[in-house]
Amino acid sequence: MMRIEIVKRPQHSALFSALSPFIALFLTLIAGAILFSILGKNPISALDSYFVEPLTEVWSIHELLVKAAPLILIAVGLSVCFLSNNWNIGAEGQFIAGGIAGSILPVVFPDFQGWYVLPIMLLLGMAGGMAYATIPAYLKVRFNTNEILTSLMLVYVAQLFLDWLVRGPWRNPQGYNFPETVQFSDSAVLPAIWPDSGRAHWGFALAIIAAVLVWFMLSRTLNGFEIKVLGRSSRAGRFAGFSAGRLTFFAFLVSGALAGLAGIAEVSGAVGQLRTSISPGYGFTAIIVAFLGRLNPLGIIAAGLVLALSYLGGEAAQISLGISEKSARIFQGIILFFVLASDSLIYYRIRIVSRLSDTALKGA
């Protein structure tokens, strides 16, 4: 009789660690080809529609940058949390909180105009995300509450609060009863980078700047060293005099600030007003982006573009192939599965043990 065991490797391969995201993407393409074949589509033309066709027009490149900006911003913040062993699964809620907080000026005070409006909105968005991220951080430090559950449940609170706002006190009185706020004024809109060719806005530039700054912090500062030490071994961190509680607050605040910045950048740059839904699930997809980028802020930039392509390609595939939205979005789940599977095989190996050899070992 045979049994399967998972055994920890004495040391993991640096080469395989570097190649695992590419292996995961390659396996995703194979799984996608099989999936399209099952759906009765030509796998080659289907993959072309999904991954190549969206990159053939200038306007679609702009759309790729629009979708990549929030993914990169949120994932960079999540990398700080995950590296410090704090599992912030509620970035979607912090994204919404940032969008709401940053929209206070253009919605509640629409006559407040000037060049300073947009910077204040961005700061308010970051503050809103930080405030919302403080809740699971405080609950973990003070009551040892599981941050996965608390941060995730707060997502639904934020979604319902946004829905109540745009249907109630913030609803546009001239909006024909649609659940949305007034359109933001020109001074409250994040400008486009190249307005003549598309609508990609400066949120993408903010995402690149944030990724570089967080990379520098993680690789060149004491805070970055503290994050890595406590993330790998809380016992070693305690011996070094590092505070796990302080680090938990720091990681959640950084993550919440970047998620909130992504929220107000999306509302101000891509949407131009608050609606009942301002995200197609960026906060959850950013978890895949963070792991696909190996929790490295610079790698996350490339991973964010890849996952943004999955959104864009999914929309193109729905039109050209006639498949459902769920079928198009399944690629994100497949990518996550293969990324986690590859990561598992970096640190563990599968061993098949026969009952006979097991008995012989016991006898010896």
PLY file of the C-alpha trace (Angstrom):
ply
format ascii 1.0
element vertex 364
property float x
property float y
property float z
element edge 363
property int vertex1
property int vertex2
end_header
0.00 0.00 0.00
1.28 3.46 -0.91
0.91 6.78 0.83
1.93 10.32 -0.10
3.96 12.47 2.28
4.91 16.14 2.04
8.44 16.65 3.36
10.12 19.99 3.99
13.24 20.55 1.91
16.46 21.23 3.88
17.08 24.19 1.56
15.13 25.61 -1.34
16.36 26.37 -4.85
16.99 30.05 -5.57
16.66 29.35 -9.31
13.26 27.70 -8.90
12.14 30.58 -6.66
12.96 33.04 -9.44
11.38 30.93 -12.18
8.21 29.87 -10.33
6.07 32.89 -11.44
6.94 32.14 -15.07
6.20 28.45 -14.57
2.86 29.39 -13.02
2.00 31.62 -16.01
3.02 28.89 -18.47
0.85 26.31 -16.68
-2.00 28.85 -16.65
-1.79 29.14 -20.44
-1.93 25.36 -20.77
-4.90 25.13 -18.39
-6.57 28.01 -20.27
-6.12 26.24 -23.61
-7.75 23.11 -22.15
-10.58 25.20 -20.70
-11.28 26.92 -24.04
-11.24 23.52 -25.79
-13.87 22.25 -23.34
-15.97 25.34 -24.10
-15.76 24.47 -27.80
-13.42 27.35 -28.74
-10.21 27.17 -30.73
-7.57 27.42 -27.96
-4.99 29.29 -30.08
-7.38 31.99 -31.30
-8.98 32.17 -27.84
-5.65 32.79 -26.11
-4.82 35.33 -28.81
-8.09 37.16 -28.08
-7.39 37.02 -24.36
-3.71 37.99 -24.15
-2.61 39.52 -27.48
-5.57 41.34 -29.00
-5.95 43.78 -26.05
-2.38 45.02 -26.65
-2.76 45.90 -30.33
-4.42 49.32 -29.95
-3.15 52.47 -28.22
-6.42 53.01 -26.33
-6.26 49.46 -24.95
-2.76 50.12 -23.60
-4.25 53.09 -21.77
-6.97 50.85 -20.34
-4.28 48.38 -19.24
-2.55 51.14 -17.26
-5.86 52.28 -15.76
-6.53 48.77 -14.43
-2.92 48.14 -13.40
-2.63 51.28 -11.25
-4.92 50.19 -8.36
-3.63 46.60 -8.52
-0.01 47.72 -8.14
-0.76 50.24 -5.38
-2.77 47.77 -3.31
-0.38 44.85 -3.89
2.67 46.89 -2.87
0.97 47.68 0.44
-0.07 44.06 0.90
3.52 42.93 0.36
4.51 44.85 3.50
1.76 43.11 5.47
2.49 39.63 4.13
6.26 39.92 4.61
5.64 40.88 8.26
3.30 37.88 8.70
0.19 40.05 8.94
-2.54 38.72 6.67
-4.51 41.72 5.51
-7.26 40.23 3.31
-9.45 43.35 3.56
-7.66 45.69 1.16
-10.89 45.89 -0.85
-12.56 47.56 2.13
-9.64 49.94 2.63
-9.81 50.77 -1.09
-13.49 51.71 -0.71
-12.82 53.65 2.51
-10.16 55.68 0.70
-12.51 56.38 -2.16
-15.20 57.60 0.23
-12.90 59.73 2.39
-11.21 61.32 -0.59
-14.57 62.19 -2.14
-15.70 64.34 0.78
-14.45 67.58 -0.77
-15.95 67.27 -4.29
-19.25 65.81 -3.01
-19.95 67.70 0.22
-18.14 70.93 -0.71
-18.45 71.15 -4.52
-17.75 74.90 -4.50
-14.36 74.33 -2.94
-12.13 74.85 -6.00
-8.42 75.30 -6.65
-5.17 73.49 -7.42
-4.99 72.32 -3.81
-8.22 70.28 -4.00
-6.68 67.22 -5.63
-3.69 66.91 -3.23
-6.07 67.22 -0.27
-8.30 64.52 -1.79
-5.34 62.16 -2.18
-4.27 62.76 1.42
-7.84 62.20 2.65
-7.99 58.97 0.65
-4.79 57.72 2.26
-6.07 58.75 5.70
-9.36 56.92 5.11
-7.58 53.72 4.12
-5.23 53.99 7.10
-8.09 54.55 9.53
-9.97 51.54 8.21
-6.85 49.34 8.33
-6.25 50.38 11.93
-9.34 48.42 13.05
-8.05 44.88 12.30
-4.56 45.92 13.45
-5.87 47.10 16.84
-8.05 44.02 17.26
-5.07 41.76 16.56
-2.66 43.56 18.89
-5.15 44.17 21.72
-7.28 41.01 21.63
-5.22 38.62 19.47
-8.10 38.50 16.98
-7.53 36.76 13.66
-6.84 39.58 11.20
-7.94 37.47 8.24
-11.50 37.32 9.53
-11.76 40.89 10.80
-10.24 42.55 7.72
-12.37 40.41 5.41
-15.63 41.13 7.24
-14.89 44.85 7.19
-14.94 44.68 3.37
-18.69 44.05 3.44
-19.22 46.85 5.94
-17.44 49.28 3.60
-19.41 48.07 0.56
-22.73 48.50 2.34
-21.74 51.90 3.71
-20.82 53.08 0.20
-24.12 51.77 -1.14
-26.02 53.63 1.59
-24.14 56.88 0.94
-24.74 57.04 -2.81
-28.39 56.01 -2.46
-29.01 58.35 0.45
-27.26 61.51 1.68
-24.71 61.78 -1.15
-27.03 60.98 -4.05
-27.04 63.55 -6.83
-30.39 65.42 -6.63
-30.18 66.09 -10.40
-29.18 62.51 -11.19
-32.66 61.22 -12.18
-32.69 59.03 -9.06
-29.64 56.98 -10.13
-27.49 55.81 -7.17
-24.47 58.05 -7.77
-22.98 61.31 -6.54
-22.46 64.52 -8.48
-19.74 64.50 -11.12
-16.44 65.78 -9.76
-15.33 69.22 -10.86
-12.25 69.63 -13.06
-10.04 70.54 -10.10
-11.04 67.28 -8.37
-10.25 64.98 -11.30
-6.91 63.20 -11.57
-5.63 64.30 -14.99
-4.77 61.97 -17.84
-1.11 61.41 -18.68
-1.62 61.57 -22.46
-5.14 62.98 -22.88
-5.01 62.97 -26.68
-4.59 59.19 -26.98
-6.46 57.69 -24.00
-7.59 57.99 -20.40
-4.60 56.55 -18.51
-4.20 58.89 -15.52
-1.45 59.84 -13.11
-2.58 57.10 -10.72
-0.26 54.76 -12.63
2.67 57.11 -12.00
1.75 57.18 -8.30
1.77 53.37 -8.31
5.29 53.22 -9.79
6.56 55.82 -7.30
4.99 53.90 -4.39
6.54 50.63 -5.56
10.02 52.17 -5.75
9.70 53.84 -2.34
8.47 50.67 -0.63
11.21 48.62 -2.33
13.78 51.08 -0.95
12.21 50.90 2.51
12.21 47.09 2.52
15.73 46.66 1.18
17.65 49.65 2.57
16.15 50.68 5.93
15.92 49.34 9.46
12.11 49.16 9.17
12.49 46.84 6.19
14.93 44.63 8.09
12.54 44.55 11.06
9.66 43.51 8.79
11.64 40.61 7.32
13.02 39.40 10.66
9.67 39.43 12.47
7.93 37.96 9.45
10.26 34.97 9.33
10.67 34.43 13.07
8.82 36.38 15.74
11.09 34.78 18.38
14.23 36.09 16.68
12.57 39.50 16.38
11.84 39.58 20.10
15.47 38.75 20.90
16.50 41.63 18.63
14.24 43.97 20.59
11.67 44.49 17.84
8.03 45.08 18.79
5.56 42.79 17.01
2.63 45.01 17.99
4.23 48.17 16.66
5.14 46.37 13.43
1.56 45.14 13.01
0.27 48.71 13.18
2.99 49.92 10.82
2.30 47.22 8.21
-1.46 47.76 8.29
-1.08 51.54 8.12
1.20 51.35 5.06
-1.11 48.83 3.39
-4.22 50.84 4.22
-2.66 54.10 3.02
-1.77 52.65 -0.37
-5.15 50.92 -0.73
-6.89 54.19 0.16
-4.72 56.09 -2.33
-5.70 53.52 -4.98
-9.35 54.04 -4.07
-9.41 57.80 -4.48
-7.17 57.62 -7.58
-9.67 55.21 -9.16
-12.69 57.35 -8.21
-11.06 60.63 -9.24
-9.18 59.40 -12.29
-11.20 56.61 -13.88
-14.78 57.12 -12.64
-15.21 60.81 -11.83
-17.85 60.22 -9.15
-18.86 57.78 -6.44
-21.17 54.91 -7.40
-22.55 51.86 -5.61
-19.56 49.90 -6.86
-16.15 51.43 -7.56
-14.12 48.24 -7.81
-14.46 44.99 -9.77
-12.54 43.27 -6.97
-9.15 44.99 -7.17
-8.48 44.41 -3.47
-8.79 40.65 -3.81
-7.00 40.40 -7.16
-4.11 42.38 -5.65
-3.44 39.40 -3.36
-2.64 37.36 -6.49
-0.52 40.25 -7.80
1.49 40.39 -4.56
2.32 36.68 -4.64
2.92 36.59 -8.38
5.43 39.41 -7.86
7.14 37.36 -5.11
6.23 40.06 -2.56
8.85 42.27 -4.20
7.50 45.76 -5.00
9.43 45.90 -8.29
8.19 42.45 -9.30
4.68 43.56 -8.38
4.78 46.20 -11.14
5.13 43.46 -13.78
2.63 41.21 -12.01
0.11 44.07 -11.84
0.33 44.55 -15.60
-0.22 40.81 -16.14
-3.31 40.70 -13.94
-4.61 43.94 -15.47
-4.32 42.16 -18.81
-6.53 39.38 -17.41
-9.27 41.98 -16.78
-8.84 43.54 -20.21
-8.51 40.20 -21.97
-11.56 38.88 -20.16
-13.64 41.78 -21.45
-12.30 41.25 -24.99
-12.94 37.50 -24.82
-16.54 38.07 -23.75
-17.13 40.11 -26.90
-15.10 38.16 -29.47
-15.69 34.63 -28.14
-19.11 35.03 -26.56
-18.08 33.50 -23.23
-19.47 34.48 -19.84
-17.80 36.86 -17.39
-17.21 33.99 -14.94
-15.41 31.96 -17.59
-13.24 34.95 -18.43
-12.37 35.67 -14.78
-11.39 32.08 -14.03
-7.86 32.85 -15.26
-7.18 34.85 -12.12
-8.07 31.88 -9.94
-5.96 29.53 -12.08
-2.96 31.86 -11.79
-3.30 31.97 -8.00
-3.58 28.17 -7.83
-0.40 27.60 -9.83
1.52 30.34 -8.01
0.69 28.79 -4.62
1.40 25.28 -5.94
4.80 26.39 -7.26
5.59 28.12 -3.96
4.67 24.97 -2.05
7.02 22.87 -4.17
9.85 25.34 -3.53
9.79 24.58 0.20
8.37 21.05 0.22
8.74 17.92 -1.84
6.27 15.10 -2.38
7.42 11.64 -1.37
5.61 8.40 -2.09
6.19 5.83 0.64
5.23 2.19 0.36
3.89 0.28 3.35
6.64 -2.33 2.87
9.49 0.18 3.12
7.83 1.82 6.12
7.66 -1.56 7.93
11.29 -2.29 7.06
12.36 1.04 8.52
10.51 0.33 11.77
12.12 -3.11 11.99
15.56 -1.63 11.53
0 1
1 2
2 3
3 4
4 5
5 6
6 7
7 8
8 9
9 10
10 11
11 12
12 13
13 14
14 15
15 16
16 17
17 18
18 19
19 20
20 21
21 22
22 23
23 24
24 25
25 26
26 27
27 28
28 29
29 30
30 31
31 32
32 33
33 34
34 35
35 36
36 37
37 38
38 39
39 40
40 41
41 42
42 43
43 44
44 45
45 46
46 47
47 48
48 49
49 50
50 51
51 52
52 53
53 54
54 55
55 56
56 57
57 58
58 59
59 60
60 61
61 62
62 63
63 64
64 65
65 66
66 67
67 68
68 69
69 70
70 71
71 72
72 73
73 74
74 75
75 76
76 77
77 78
78 79
79 80
80 81
81 82
82 83
83 84
84 85
85 86
86 87
87 88
88 89
89 90
90 91
91 92
92 93
93 94
94 95
95 96
96 97
97 98
98 99
99 100
100 101
101 102
102 103
103 104
104 105
105 106
106 107
107 108
108 109
109 110
110 111
111 112
112 113
113 114
114 115
115 116
116 117
117 118
118 119
119 120
120 121
121 122
122 123
123 124
124 125
125 126
126 127
127 128
128 129
129 130
130 131
131 132
132 133
133 134
134 135
135 136
136 137
137 138
138 139
139 140
140 141
141 142
142 143
143 144
144 145
145 146
146 147
147 148
148 149
149 150
150 151
151 152
152 153
153 154
154 155
155 156
156 157
157 158
158 159
159 160
160 161
161 162
162 163
163 164
164 165
165 166
166 167
167 168
168 169
169 170
170 171
171 172
172 173
173 174
174 175
175 176
176 177
177 178
178 179
179 180
180 181
181 182
182 183
183 184
184 185
185 186
186 187
187 188
188 189
189 190
190 191
191 192
192 193
193 194
194 195
195 196
196 197
197 198
198 199
199 200
200 201
201 202
202 203
203 204
204 205
205 206
206 207
207 208
208 209
209 210
210 211
211 212
212 213
213 214
214 215
215 216
216 217
217 218
218 219
219 220
220 221
221 222
222 223
223 224
224 225
225 226
226 227
227 228
228 229
229 230
230 231
231 232
232 233
233 234
234 235
235 236
236 237
237 238
238 239
239 240
240 241
241 242
242 243
243 244
244 245
245 246
246 247
247 248
248 249
249 250
250 251
251 252
252 253
253 254
254 255
255 256
256 257
257 258
258 259
259 260
260 261
261 262
262 263
263 264
264 265
265 266
266 267
267 268
268 269
269 270
270 271
271 272
272 273
273 274
274 275
275 276
276 277
277 278
278 279
279 280
280 281
281 282
282 283
283 284
284 285
285 286
286 287
287 288
288 289
289 290
290 291
291 292
292 293
293 294
294 295
295 296
296 297
297 298
298 299
299 300
300 301
301 302
302 303
303 304
304 305
305 306
306 307
307 308
308 309
309 310
310 311
311 312
312 313
313 314
314 315
315 316
316 317
317 318
318 319
319 320
320 321
321 322
322 323
323 324
324 325
325 326
326 327
327 328
328 329
329 330
330 331
331 332
332 333
333 334
334 335
335 336
336 337
337 338
338 339
339 340
340 341
341 342
342 343
343 344
344 345
345 346
346 347
347 348
348 349
349 350
350 351
351 352
352 353
353 354
354 355
355 356
356 357
357 358
358 359
359 360
360 361
361 362
362 363
